[in-house]
Amino acid sequence: MRRATVGLTTLLLLSTAGLAGCSEDEPQDTVVDFLNGWKSGDLSKVGFVTAAGGKIAAADVLTGIQGFYGDLKDQPLTVSVAGDPKVAGDIATTPIDVRWTLPGNVVWDYKSSVRMTKQSGDGWQVIWEPAVLSPELEEGEKFRLRRVPAQRGTILDASGKALVGPQKVVIIGVSPEKIKDLPSLSKSLIAAFKRVGVDVDLKDLKDRVTKADPGAFLDLVILRRADYDKIRSTVRPLPGTVFREETRQLGPTRAFARALLGTADAATKEDLEKRPEELVAGDVVGHGGLQEKYDQRLRGAPGLSVVVSAEAADESTEEKPIFTSKPVDGKDLKITIDTATQNAADRALAKEKRPSSMVALRISDGAVLAVANGPEAGGVNTALTGQVPPGSTYKMVSAYGLLSSGKVAADTVVECPKTRAVEGRTFKNSHDEALGKVPFHVDFAKSCNTAFVGLAPQLGADGLGQASRTLGIGGDWNIGVDAFTGKVSDGASPAELAAATFGQGSTAVSPISMAVATAAVAKGGLQPPKLVLDPAPATAGSTGTLDAKAVAALRSMMREVVTGGTGTALKGVPGGAVYGKTGTAEFADDSDETHSWFIGYQGDVAFAVMVQKGGAGSEAAVPIVKNFLTTLAG
C-alpha cells in the first residue's frame, strides 16, 4: 500500500473548544495536556499509570502509542474531545473522537475515551491502555491495513451472456536450481507445448536462467487446465519444471477473440511502477484489448479494511476487522461479438501459419460479429488496427466510383491489355494475363489491373476519394476500441492514381475498414460499425446512402467473381450465394511477396480476410473464407 509520508507533528489536530477556563486541578486539564503531548511527541507534562495501578514513564507511553499504529503510522490522524468527563470517585472518563484518513481518502471515524485516576499528591493521572487508541485494541496488537478486492466486471455479448468467465489455468515455469540439462529441457517443452497448439519462444530462456535467483519461478506459458492435462504426464517429470495453479478471467477458448478481448492477470512490475497510487501487488489488471482499455470500468475500486492482529501472529491467528470501507465492484462491458461467428472465424484461421486476420459484421445493423487474428498474431489486433494496402479488393471501391458517376456501365467494353505504362511506370496483370476488349464486369471478375489503370483518368483523384468516403473508408466511425478506418491515396500524380485505382499506391486499410465498405455495398448504404454497446461511444459515425443503380450493378459483378472469376472456389459453399472480390496486394518495392485478400458477403454477414505474405487472394484468403462459411452454415 503506498502512503504519503506525513510527520507525526502534522498528524494530530486537537480541538479544545469549550475547555478554556478550567482549573489546574480538573481532569479536563489532564486530557488537554495528554492530547497536546500526543500531538507534539512530548508527554512530559502528564503522569501515567497502568491499568493495574503501577507507574509508567511518559516516554514509554509515547513509544507504546506509536507502536500500535502499525500500517497506519504515516496516515493523517485527528483527535478531539467529544464531551465533558464523567467522574465517579477517583476515576474520570473523557470521551474523544478519533479520525484517521486512510489511503484513497477513506475516512475512519470512531469514538474512544481517556480514563484517569486521581492519586494523592500526584493529581489526575492518565491510565495508559491500548483502548485509548481504539476500544478493540489489546496489548500486543497493531493496526493493519487490508485491501478488500472488488469483483471485476466481465465482458458480455449483446444478449447479456458472459463471453469471459473464470477458467482454471496452470502456469508452467522452470526453477534454475532444479534444471539439469537446459537444452534438453527446452527441446522437450517446445515439443510438448506444440501438442496443444501452443508455440513458445524459449530463445531467451538461457539468459533468463543465468540472471535469475536459483529458486526463482520463471514462467514460460499459461495453459488452460484442459490443455495442461493433455501434456501433464510429459512435462511434470522434466527436471527443472515448476507449476502453479490459478483462476483467470478468460474467453471460452484460447483463440477466442484473443487480441480483442485481452486478458486480466496479476499486476506486473511495470504496472505497479506506472500506477503506484492505484495498484498493489496481487491486484488483477487488464492487459491488451478491451480488458486493458476498459480496465478502470471493469476493475472497479477496492475497499479497505482495518484489522488488529498480534505482531508475530502465526497462520492460525485470525485478524479482527474493526473497520471496512466496502469495495465498488467493476461494471460489465457489453459488446456485439457473436460466439458462433467468432468460433467459425477462429477455426478458419487456426491452420494458417502466416499472420492472418478476419472481421465479420452484420450488414443490417453494423454489429461486429467476429474479430479474429491467426495463431501467429502475437497479440497484435491486425484485424482492427492493421494498415496495409488493399490490393485488388479496392477495385470494389473504384468500380462503385466509376459506376455511380456514369463513367462506365457493367457492359461497357474496357480493354484489358497485358501491360499499361503511366509516366514511365509499367503496370501488369497477375500471371501476365491479357483479356483484350471485354465488358467491364469481366474485367472486374477476372481482376484485370490494366483495365482499371486505363479508367483511372476518368475516375480521377476526387472520384476515388469520394467513392472511398461514401463506403466508409477513412470515415469517422468509432467502435469503442482502436480501429484504423483507412487512408486514401491523394492520387497526386497519374502514376499514383493509376496504382491507387486497383488498391496499390499509398492507400492503406484494415480488414475492418474493408468489411465496412463491403457491408455498405451489400446494404445499399453506409452503416457505421459498432462493437462496444455499453458503454457506447459518444459518437458512432455517420450513415449514408449509395447510388442504387450503381450498387445493383456492382453486386452482380461481385457475384460473378464467385461464379466465373477469381473466387470460384466459393461457388458451392453452403449458406447461400456469396458475393466478393479477391485481392493481391504488393506491400514492398522490389519484392514479389504479396498479401492475400478476400472481401465479400453472404446473407446478412459481410467479411474481410487478409493473410500477410499469402500470395494471391485465391491462394490463401479464399480457402479461409470457404472454411468460415462452411462452419457457420453447419
C-alpha positions in Angstrom: 0.0 0.0 0.0 1.6 3.3 -1.0 1.1 6.1 1.6 2.0 9.7 1.7 4.8 10.4 4.3 3.5 12.8 6.9 5.3 13.8 10.0 3.8 12.9 13.4 3.6 16.6 14.4 1.2 17.2 11.5 -1.0 14.2 12.1 -2.8 15.3 15.2 -5.2 18.2 15.4 -6.7 18.9 18.8 -10.0 20.6 19.3 -10.1 22.1 22.7 -13.1 24.5 22.2 -15.0 24.9 25.4 -12.1 23.7 27.6 -10.6 27.1 28.4 -11.0 28.4 31.9 -10.8 25.0 33.6 -8.9 24.9 36.8 -5.5 23.2 37.0 -7.0 20.5 39.2 -9.7 19.4 36.8 -9.5 16.2 34.7 -10.1 18.3 31.6 -6.6 19.8 32.0 -5.0 16.4 32.1 -6.8 15.4 28.9 -5.7 18.5 27.2 -2.1 18.0 28.3 -2.3 14.4 27.2 -3.6 15.1 23.7 -1.3 18.0 23.2 1.6 15.9 24.2 0.4 13.1 21.9 0.4 15.8 19.1 3.9 17.2 19.9 5.5 13.9 20.9 6.3 15.2 24.4 4.2 13.8 27.2 6.4 15.1 30.0 3.6 17.2 31.4 1.4 14.1 32.0 1.6 11.4 34.6 0.7 7.9 33.7 -0.3 4.7 35.4 -1.0 1.3 34.1 -4.5 -0.3 34.3 -3.1 -2.2 37.3 -2.1 1.0 39.0 1.7 1.0 38.6 3.5 4.0 37.3 4.8 4.1 33.8 7.2 6.6 32.2 5.8 9.1 29.7 8.4 8.1 27.1 7.3 4.5 27.3 3.7 5.6 26.8 4.6 7.5 23.6 6.6 4.5 22.3 3.6 2.3 23.1 1.2 4.6 21.3 3.3 4.7 18.2 4.0 1.0 18.3 0.3 0.3 18.0 0.0 2.3 14.8 1.3 -0.5 12.6 0.3 0.1 9.0 -1.3 3.5 10.0 1.9 5.1 11.2 2.0 7.5 8.3 -1.7 8.2 7.9 -3.2 11.6 8.9 -4.9 11.5 12.3 -7.0 14.0 14.2 -8.3 13.6 17.8 -10.8 15.9 19.5 -12.5 16.0 22.9 -16.1 14.8 22.4 -17.6 15.8 25.7 -17.2 16.5 29.4 -15.5 14.0 31.7 -17.7 11.8 33.8 -16.2 11.5 37.3 -17.0 8.6 39.6 -14.9 8.8 42.8 -11.3 8.8 41.8 -11.9 7.8 38.2 -12.8 10.2 35.4 -13.6 9.2 31.8 -13.4 11.7 28.9 -14.9 10.8 25.5 -12.8 11.6 22.5 -13.4 11.5 18.7 -10.7 9.8 16.6 -10.4 10.3 12.8 -7.9 8.5 10.5 -7.6 9.5 6.9 -6.6 6.3 5.1 -5.2 5.7 1.6 -7.6 6.8 -1.1 -9.0 9.5 1.2 -11.0 6.9 3.1 -12.1 8.3 6.4 -12.4 6.2 9.5 -14.2 7.9 12.4 -14.8 6.3 15.8 -15.2 7.2 19.4 -12.8 6.3 22.2 -12.1 7.6 25.7 -9.3 8.6 28.1 -9.6 7.2 31.6 -7.9 9.0 34.5 -7.4 8.3 38.1 -6.7 10.8 40.9 -3.9 9.8 43.1 -2.9 11.6 46.3 -0.1 14.1 45.8 0.0 13.5 42.0 -3.4 14.8 40.9 -5.0 13.2 37.8 -3.0 10.5 36.1 -3.9 9.1 32.7 -4.5 5.4 32.8 -2.4 4.1 29.9 -4.1 1.2 28.0 -4.4 0.3 24.3 -8.2 1.1 24.4 -7.2 4.8 24.3 -6.4 4.3 20.6 -9.4 2.1 19.9 -11.8 0.2 22.1 -11.0 -3.0 20.1 -7.2 -2.8 20.5 -5.5 -5.1 23.0 -1.9 -5.4 24.3 0.4 -6.9 21.7 -1.7 -6.0 18.7 -1.3 -3.5 15.9 -3.4 -1.8 13.3 -3.1 -3.5 9.9 -4.5 -2.4 6.6 -6.0 -4.9 4.2 -7.4 -4.3 0.8 -10.8 -5.7 0.0 -10.8 -6.6 -3.7 -13.7 -5.5 -5.9 -15.4 -8.0 -8.1 -14.1 -7.5 -11.6 -16.7 -6.9 -14.2 -16.9 -9.2 -17.2 -17.4 -8.9 -20.9 -20.8 -9.8 -22.2 -22.3 -10.4 -25.6 -25.3 -8.5 -26.9 -27.7 -10.8 -25.2 -26.0 -10.4 -21.8 -24.3 -13.8 -21.8 -20.7 -13.8 -20.5 -18.0 -14.1 -23.1 -15.4 -14.1 -20.4 -15.5 -16.1 -17.2 -13.3 -17.8 -14.6 -11.2 -20.5 -16.0 -8.7 -22.8 -14.2 -5.2 -22.4 -15.6 -1.8 -23.9 -14.9 1.3 -21.7 -15.2 4.3 -23.8 -16.3 7.7 -22.4 -15.5 11.2 -23.5 -14.6 13.3 -23.1 -11.5 17.1 -22.5 -12.2 18.2 -24.6 -9.2 16.3 -27.6 -10.5 17.5 -27.6 -14.1 20.0 -30.3 -15.0 20.1 -30.0 -18.8 18.7 -26.7 -20.2 19.0 -27.5 -23.9 17.2 -30.9 -23.4 14.6 -29.3 -21.2 13.9 -26.5 -23.8 13.5 -29.0 -26.6 11.1 -31.3 -24.6 9.0 -28.3 -23.5 8.7 -26.9 -27.0 7.6 -30.3 -28.3 5.0 -30.7 -25.5 3.6 -27.2 -26.0 3.2 -27.8 -29.7 1.0 -30.9 -28.9 -1.6 -28.5 -27.6 -1.2 -26.0 -30.4 1.0 -23.5 -28.4 4.2 -22.2 -29.8 6.5 -20.8 -27.1 9.8 -19.0 -28.0 12.4 -20.1 -25.5 15.4 -18.5 -27.2 16.0 -16.2 -24.2 15.5 -18.8 -21.6 19.2 -19.4 -21.1 19.7 -15.7 -20.4 16.8 -15.6 -18.0 18.1 -18.6 -16.1 21.6 -17.1 -15.8 20.3 -13.8 -14.4 17.6 -15.2 -12.1 17.9 -16.3 -8.4 18.4 -20.0 -8.1 15.0 -20.6 -6.5 13.1 -18.2 -8.8 9.9 -19.2 -10.7 10.5 -18.3 -14.3 7.1 -18.6 -16.0 7.0 -19.9 -19.6 3.4 -20.3 -20.5 -0.1 -20.3 -19.1 -2.3 -23.2 -20.2 -6.0 -23.8 -19.6 -6.4 -26.8 -17.3 -7.8 -29.0 -20.1 -4.7 -28.3 -22.3 -2.4 -28.8 -19.4 -3.9 -32.2 -18.6 -3.1 -33.4 -22.1 0.7 -32.9 -21.5 0.8 -33.3 -17.8 2.5 -36.6 -17.8 5.1 -35.3 -20.2 6.1 -32.0 -18.6 5.9 -32.8 -14.8 8.8 -35.3 -14.8 11.1 -32.9 -16.6 13.9 -31.8 -14.3 13.6 -28.1 -13.7 9.8 -27.6 -14.3 7.6 -26.0 -11.7 3.9 -25.4 -11.7 1.3 -23.0 -10.2 -2.5 -23.2 -10.5 -4.6 -20.1 -10.7 -8.0 -18.9 -11.9 -8.1 -16.4 -14.6 -10.9 -14.5 -16.4 -10.7 -15.9 -19.9 -12.8 -16.4 -23.1 -14.3 -19.8 -23.9 -11.3 -21.0 -25.9 -7.6 -19.9 -26.0 -8.1 -18.4 -29.5 -11.5 -16.8 -28.9 -11.1 -13.1 -30.0 -7.8 -13.2 -28.1 -6.3 -9.9 -29.3 -9.7 -8.1 -29.0 -10.6 -9.3 -25.5 -7.1 -9.2 -23.9 -6.5 -10.8 -20.6 -7.0 -10.0 -16.9 -3.9 -11.0 -14.9 -1.9 -10.2 -11.8 -0.3 -6.7 -12.0 3.2 -6.8 -13.3 6.2 -4.9 -12.0 5.7 -2.5 -14.9 2.0 -2.0 -13.9 3.0 -1.2 -10.3 5.6 1.3 -11.4 3.2 3.1 -13.8 0.3 3.2 -11.4 1.8 3.3 -7.9 -1.1 5.2 -6.4 -3.7 2.8 -7.7 -2.2 -0.7 -7.7 -0.6 -3.1 -5.3 1.0 -6.5 -5.8 -1.7 -9.1 -6.3 -4.2 -6.7 -8.0 -5.8 -8.0 -11.2 -5.2 -5.8 -14.2 -6.3 -5.8 -17.8 -3.5 -6.5 -20.4 -4.3 -5.8 -24.0 -7.5 -5.4 -25.9 -10.7 -4.5 -24.2 -9.5 -5.7 -20.8 -6.8 -3.0 -20.8 -8.7 -0.2 -22.5 -11.7 -0.6 -20.1 -9.6 -1.7 -17.1 -10.9 1.1 -14.8 -14.5 0.3 -15.6 -14.1 -3.5 -15.3 -11.8 -3.4 -12.2 -13.9 -1.1 -10.0 -12.4 0.2 -6.8 -11.0 -1.9 -4.0 -12.3 -1.4 -0.4 -10.1 -1.0 2.6 -10.2 -2.8 5.9 -8.5 -2.0 9.2 -7.8 -5.1 11.3 -6.0 -5.7 14.6 -3.6 -8.6 14.9 -0.7 -9.7 17.0 2.6 -8.6 15.7 4.0 -12.1 15.4 0.8 -14.0 14.7 1.1 -17.5 13.2 -1.0 -18.7 10.4 -3.7 -19.9 12.7 -4.3 -16.5 14.2 -7.4 -14.7 13.0 -7.3 -11.0 12.3 -10.1 -8.9 13.8 -11.7 -6.5 11.3 -12.7 -3.3 13.1 -13.4 -1.0 10.1 -14.2 -1.7 6.4 -14.8 0.6 3.5 -16.7 -1.5 1.0 -15.3 -2.0 -2.5 -17.1 -0.7 -5.5 -17.5 -3.7 -7.9 -16.5 -3.2 -11.5 -19.1 -2.7 -14.3 -19.6 -5.2 -17.1 -18.8 -4.4 -20.7 -21.3 -5.4 -23.4 -20.1 -6.0 -26.9 -21.5 -7.3 -30.2 -19.3 -10.3 -30.7 -21.3 -13.4 -31.6 -19.9 -16.7 -30.2 -20.8 -18.9 -33.1 -19.4 -16.4 -35.7 -16.3 -15.8 -33.7 -15.6 -19.5 -33.3 -16.1 -20.0 -37.0 -13.6 -17.2 -37.7 -11.0 -18.5 -35.2 -11.3 -22.0 -36.6 -10.9 -20.8 -40.2 -7.6 -19.1 -39.3 -6.3 -21.8 -37.0 -4.3 -23.7 -39.6 -2.9 -20.7 -41.4 0.7 -20.4 -40.3 1.2 -17.0 -41.7 -0.2 -13.9 -39.9 -3.8 -13.6 -40.8 -6.8 -11.6 -39.8 -10.6 -11.6 -40.3 -13.5 -9.4 -39.4 -17.2 -10.3 -39.9 -20.1 -7.9 -39.3 -23.8 -7.9 -39.6 -24.9 -6.0 -42.7 -28.3 -4.9 -41.4 -27.1 -3.0 -38.3 -23.3 -2.9 -38.5 -22.7 -5.1 -35.5 -19.2 -6.6 -35.4 -19.7 -10.4 -35.0 -16.1 -11.6 -35.1 -12.6 -10.2 -34.8 -10.1 -12.9 -35.4 -6.3 -13.0 -35.7 -4.3 -16.1 -36.7 -2.2 -18.1 -34.3 1.0 -16.1 -35.1 -0.6 -12.7 -34.3 1.5 -12.2 -31.2 -1.3 -10.3 -29.5 -1.5 -7.6 -32.3 -5.0 -6.9 -33.4 -4.3 -6.5 -37.1 -7.9 -7.2 -37.8 -8.8 -3.8 -36.4 -5.6 -1.8 -36.5 -3.6 -3.1 -39.4 -2.6 -0.5 -42.0 -1.9 -2.4 -45.3 -2.6 -1.9 -49.0 -5.9 -3.5 -50.0 -4.8 -4.7 -53.4 -7.5 -5.6 -55.9 -10.2 -5.7 -53.3 -10.2 -1.9 -53.7 -11.5 -2.4 -57.2 -14.9 -2.7 -55.5 -14.5 0.9 -54.3 -13.1 2.2 -57.7 -15.8 0.3 -59.6 -18.5 2.0 -57.4 -17.0 5.4 -58.2 -16.9 4.7 -61.9 -20.5 3.2 -62.0 -22.1 5.9 -59.8 -20.6 8.7 -61.8 -21.8 7.2 -65.1 -18.2 6.9 -66.5 -18.8 3.3 -67.3 -21.6 0.7 -67.1 -21.2 -3.0 -66.3 -21.4 -3.8 -70.0 -19.1 -1.1 -71.2 -16.2 -2.6 -73.1 -12.9 -1.8 -71.4 -9.7 -3.2 -72.8 -7.5 -5.4 -70.6 -4.0 -5.5 -72.2 -1.1 -7.4 -70.7 0.6 -4.1 -69.6 -0.1 -0.4 -69.4 2.5 2.3 -68.9 1.8 5.6 -67.0 4.6 8.2 -66.5 7.2 5.6 -67.3 5.8 3.1 -64.8 4.6 -0.2 -66.2 1.6 -1.9 -64.7 0.8 -5.5 -65.4 -1.8 -8.2 -64.6 -1.3 -11.3 -62.5 0.3 -14.1 -64.5 0.7 -11.6 -67.4 -2.9 -12.1 -68.3 -4.5 -10.2 -71.2 -8.3 -10.4 -71.7 -8.4 -8.0 -74.6 -11.6 -6.0 -75.2 -14.2 -7.3 -72.8 -17.1 -5.9 -70.8 -16.2 -4.1 -67.6 -17.9 -6.8 -65.5 -15.5 -9.3 -66.9 -12.5 -7.1 -66.1 -13.8 -6.9 -62.6 -14.5 -10.7 -62.2 -11.1 -11.6 -63.6 -9.4 -8.8 -61.7 -7.7 -7.0 -64.6 -5.3 -4.4 -63.2 -4.6 -2.7 -66.6 -8.3 -2.1 -67.2 -8.6 -0.1 -64.0 -5.3 1.7 -64.8 -6.9 2.7 -68.1 -10.0 4.0 -66.3 -8.1 5.9 -63.7 -8.2 9.3 -65.5 -11.9 9.1 -65.8 -12.3 8.3 -62.2 -9.9 11.0 -61.0 -8.4 11.5 -57.6 -11.6 13.3 -56.4 -13.8 10.4 -57.7 -11.6 7.9 -55.9 -11.8 9.9 -52.7 -15.5 10.4 -52.9 -16.2 6.7 -53.5 -14.0 5.8 -50.6 -15.7 8.1 -48.2 -19.1 7.0 -49.4 -18.2 3.4 -48.5 -16.8 4.4 -45.1 -13.0 4.3 -45.9 -11.3 6.9 -43.8 -14.6 7.6 -42.1 -15.5 9.0 -38.7 -17.0 5.8 -37.3 -16.0 4.7 -33.8 -16.5 1.2 -32.4 -15.2 1.9 -28.9 -11.8 0.4 -29.3 -8.8 1.4 -31.5 -9.5 0.7 -35.2 -8.0 2.0 -38.4 -10.7 3.4 -40.7 -8.4 3.7 -43.7 -6.4 6.3 -45.5 -7.0 7.0 -49.2 -4.3 7.9 -51.7 -4.4 11.6 -52.9 -3.7 10.4 -56.4 -1.3 13.3 -56.7 0.3 12.0 -59.9 -1.1 10.0 -62.8 1.0 7.0 -61.8 -0.1 7.2 -58.2 -3.7 7.5 -59.2 -3.4 4.5 -61.5 -1.9 2.4 -58.7 -4.5 3.5 -56.2 -7.3 2.7 -58.5 -6.6 -1.0 -58.1 -5.5 -0.8 -54.4 -1.8 -0.1 -54.6 -0.1 3.3 -54.1 -0.3 4.9 -50.7 -3.9 3.8 -49.9 -3.9 1.8 -46.6 -6.8 -0.1 -45.0 -7.5 -2.6 -42.2 -9.7 -5.7 -42.5 -12.5 -4.0 -40.6 -12.5 -0.9 -42.9 -12.8 -3.2 -45.9 -15.6 -5.2 -44.2 -17.4 -1.9 -43.5 -17.1 -0.9 -47.2 -18.4 -4.4 -48.3 -21.3 -4.2 -46.0 -22.2 -0.8 -47.4 -22.4 -2.3 -50.9 -24.5 -5.2 -49.6 -26.9 -2.9 -47.7 -27.1 -0.1 -50.2 -25.9 2.5 -47.7 -23.2 3.1 -45.2 -23.9 1.7 -41.8 -21.2 2.7 -39.2 -20.0 -0.5 -37.5 -20.5 -1.0 -33.7 -18.7 -3.2 -31.3 -18.9 -1.8 -27.8 -22.5 -1.4 -26.8 -22.2 -0.4 -23.2 -20.6 2.0 -22.6 -21.4 3.0 -26.2 -19.1 5.5 -27.9 -20.3 9.1 -27.7 -20.3 9.4 -31.5 -20.8 6.3 -33.6 -20.2 7.8 -37.0 -22.3 9.0 -40.0 -24.7 6.9 -42.1 -25.0 7.4 -45.9 -26.9 6.3 -49.0 -25.4 4.7 -52.1 -26.5 5.1 -55.7 -29.0 2.3 -56.1 -28.3 1.6 -59.8 -24.5 1.5 -59.3 -24.9 -0.8 -56.3 -27.1 -3.2 -58.2 -24.5 -3.5 -61.0 -21.7 -3.8 -58.5 -23.4 -6.6 -56.6 -23.9 -8.5 -59.9 -20.2 -8.1 -60.6 -19.2 -9.3 -57.2 -21.4 -12.4 -57.7 -19.6 -13.0 -61.0 -16.3 -13.1 -59.1 -17.5 -16.2 -57.4 -19.4 -17.8 -60.3 -16.9 -17.3 -63.0 -13.9 -15.2 -61.8 -11.1 -15.4 -59.3 -13.3 -16.7 -56.4 -14.9 -19.8 -58.0 -13.8 -22.0 -55.0 -16.7 -20.4 -53.1 -19.3 -21.2 -55.7 -20.7 -24.2 -53.9 -20.3 -23.3 -50.2 -23.4 -23.8 -48.0 -25.5 -20.9 -46.7 -26.5 -19.2 -49.9 -24.9 -17.1 -52.7 -21.6 -15.5 -52.0 -20.6 -12.1 -53.4 -17.0 -10.9 -53.2 -13.7 -9.7 -54.6 -10.2 -11.2 -54.3 -7.1 -9.1 -53.8 -3.4 -9.5 -54.2 -1.6 -6.6 -52.5 2.1 -5.7 -53.1 3.5 -4.1 -50.0 7.2 -3.6 -50.6 9.2 -2.4 -53.6 11.5 -4.9 -55.3 9.6 -7.8 -53.8 7.4 -10.4 -55.2 5.7 -11.1 -51.9 2.1 -10.1 -51.6 -0.8 -10.1 -49.1 -3.7 -12.3 -49.9 -7.2 -10.7 -49.5 -10.9 -11.6 -49.9 -13.8 -9.4 -49.1 -17.4 -10.5 -49.5 -20.8 -11.2 -48.1 -23.4 -13.9 -47.7 -26.8 -13.3 -46.4 -26.6 -10.7 -43.6 -22.9 -11.2 -42.9 -20.1 -9.2 -44.5 -16.5 -10.1 -44.0 -12.9 -9.3 -44.9 -9.9 -11.7 -44.7 -6.2 -10.8 -45.1 -3.2 -13.2 -45.0 0.1 -11.5 -44.8 2.5 -12.7 -47.5 -0.2 -15.1 -48.5 0.2 -14.6 -52.3 -2.8 -14.2 -54.5 -6.3 -13.8 -52.9 -7.5 -17.1 -54.3 -4.5 -18.9 -52.9 -4.8 -18.2 -49.1 -7.7 -15.9 -48.3 -10.4 -17.8 -50.3 -9.8 -21.1 -48.6 -10.2 -19.4 -45.2 -13.5 -17.9 -46.3 -14.7 -21.3 -47.5 -13.8 -22.8 -44.1 -15.5 -19.9 -42.3 -18.8 -20.0 -44.3 -19.0 -23.8 -44.1 -18.5 -23.8 -40.4 -21.0 -21.0 -39.9 -23.6 -22.9 -42.0 -23.1 -26.1 -40.1 
